[in-house]
């Protein structure tokens, strides 16, 4: 995860390993510097990407609009931009040790 300075606040980039088509949505935990996320949505037409953004926003206590896909649209390894939270905030909220 890297922090990118922004004019309207901080933007942190969060690396995510996505497992689409899971039995239920949830955050599985950290795999090195990536967050493993499971979503029940299929990897079709951006459905899984939208489900991951929604799940991350809920977990971080921010709006869905503050979590955007930055790269990896068709890959299981993605980078999401998280607006308004620092890397430390994200780590604290997601209980990274």
C-alpha positions as CSV (number, residue, x, y, z in Angstrom):
1,X,0.0,0.0,0.0
2,X,1.4,3.4,-0.9
3,X,0.2,6.9,0.0
4,X,-0.3,9.4,-2.8
5,X,-0.6,13.0,-1.8
6,X,-3.7,14.7,-3.2
7,X,-5.0,18.2,-3.2
8,X,-8.3,17.4,-1.6
9,X,-6.9,15.0,0.9
10,X,-4.9,11.8,1.0
11,X,-5.3,8.9,-1.3
12,X,-3.9,5.5,-0.3
13,X,-3.5,2.6,-2.7
14,X,-4.6,-0.7,-1.3
15,X,-3.4,-3.9,-3.0
16,X,-6.2,-6.6,-3.0
17,X,-6.3,-10.2,-4.0
18,X,-9.9,-10.9,-5.0
19,X,-11.6,-14.3,-4.9
20,X,-14.9,-14.0,-6.9
21,X,-17.7,-16.5,-6.8
22,X,-17.2,-17.3,-3.1
23,X,-20.0,-18.6,-0.9
24,X,-20.1,-15.3,1.1
25,X,-18.6,-11.9,1.1
26,X,-15.8,-11.1,3.5
27,X,-12.3,-10.0,4.2
28,X,-10.1,-13.0,4.7
29,X,-7.0,-11.2,6.0
30,X,-3.6,-10.0,4.9
31,X,-1.3,-12.0,2.6
32,X,1.9,-10.0,2.9
33,X,1.1,-6.5,1.6
34,X,-2.2,-7.6,-0.1
35,X,-5.6,-7.8,1.5
36,X,-7.5,-11.0,0.5
37,X,-11.2,-10.4,-0.1
38,X,-13.9,-12.9,-1.0
39,X,-17.0,-11.8,-2.8
40,X,-20.0,-13.9,-4.0
41,X,-20.3,-11.8,-7.2
42,X,-19.1,-13.4,-10.4
43,X,-16.1,-12.0,-12.3
44,X,-18.3,-10.7,-15.1
45,X,-19.0,-7.2,-16.3
46,X,-17.3,-5.6,-13.3
47,X,-19.6,-7.2,-10.8
48,X,-16.9,-8.6,-8.6
49,X,-15.0,-5.3,-8.7
50,X,-18.1,-3.3,-7.6
51,X,-18.7,-5.8,-4.8
52,X,-15.1,-5.5,-3.6
53,X,-15.4,-1.7,-3.6
54,X,-18.6,-1.8,-1.7
55,X,-17.2,-4.3,0.9
56,X,-14.0,-2.2,1.4
57,X,-16.1,1.0,1.8
58,X,-18.3,-0.7,4.5
59,X,-15.3,-2.1,6.3
60,X,-13.4,1.2,6.3
61,X,-16.5,3.3,7.3
62,X,-16.4,5.4,4.2
63,X,-18.7,5.9,1.2
64,X,-18.5,3.7,-1.9
65,X,-17.5,6.7,-3.9
66,X,-14.3,7.0,-1.8
67,X,-13.1,3.5,-3.0
68,X,-12.2,3.3,-6.6
69,X,-10.5,0.6,-8.8
70,X,-7.1,2.0,-9.8
71,X,-5.8,-1.0,-11.7
72,X,-6.3,-4.7,-12.3
73,X,-9.8,-4.6,-13.7
74,X,-9.6,-8.2,-15.2
75,X,-7.0,-9.6,-12.8
76,X,-7.5,-11.2,-9.4
77,X,-4.8,-8.9,-8.1
78,X,-6.1,-5.3,-8.0
79,X,-5.2,-1.9,-6.6
80,X,-8.0,0.2,-5.1
81,X,-7.6,3.9,-4.4
82,X,-9.0,4.8,-1.0
83,X,-9.7,8.5,-0.7
84,X,-9.5,10.4,2.6
85,X,-7.7,7.7,4.7
86,X,-4.0,7.3,5.3
87,X,-2.2,4.0,5.2
88,X,-2.1,4.0,9.0
89,X,-5.8,4.6,9.2
90,X,-6.5,1.7,6.9
91,X,-4.1,-0.6,8.8
92,X,-5.7,0.3,12.1
93,X,-9.3,-0.2,10.9
94,X,-8.5,-3.5,9.2
95,X,-6.4,-4.6,12.3
96,X,-3.2,-5.2,10.5
97,X,-0.4,-6.2,12.8
